[in-house]
Amino acid sequence: MTMFAFGFFFAWDILILPGLLLGIWAQMKLMSTYGRYSQVPATGGLTGAEAAREILDRAGLREVPVKPVPGQLTDHYDPLRRALYLSEANYYGRSLAAVGVAAHEAGHALQHQAAYLPLQLRMFMVPATNFASKAAFLILGVGFLLTMMGILSPQIFGALLPYAVGAYAVVTLFQLITLPVEFDASRRARAALVRTGIVSQAEAPAVSRVLGAAALTYVAALVTAVLELVRLILLARSFENRD
């Protein structure tokens, strides 16, 4: 019975392989593009922090602080604290990559200011998504381990799988909503950089390539989530048919 459950659990793993490969490729593409344009100085001469500050101030968001954080590409906008955080390389850097990433995060602040609906939905979903991801891990990870140890029967594990499907559906929906949020932030970033003169029209395509490479990672995350959801649905149905 234990080996049977083991085989069922891994029977559909091939489905998530394309998502994993896409994720690896997207990450490599991001690092390659970011690395290339982090060596190209922006003619405006501003650091990433100064570029973000300029965009925020012009939008009337002077109360939104711009702060450095350690790590590589750890840049993010925190809507709860209403603060913008840039990795040190982008905070102090004067490259096209640095100002592009900084402007993207400032774009999220602009979305927040405009009550951009997808951002509002994503913020609303954060608590549910955190709970759902933990619930899915407990059912799939801990539940499977207990089944392998013989503590939990395959029948009970199979009965829990629909709950894992529901939980992961929430995670997948969150990834879907994230896509328009990220693409719109990049659109706002490109427009703001050119409008403020931080980058020239000639430099805008390079910034677009950096932001486009970053967007690919979110596309890969969505594809991976969808394929994982399909795998869980097929796994749950396999257990139902077995019964």
PyMOL commands that set and color helices and strands:
alter all, ss='L'
color gray80, all
select helices_A, chain A and resi 2-10+13-37+48-58+88-92+96-113+117-148+154-196+204-242
alter helices_A, ss='H'
color red, helices_A
select strands_A, chain A and resi 66-69+76-78+83-87
alter strands_A, ss='S'
color yellow, strands_A
deselect
rebuild
show_as cartoon
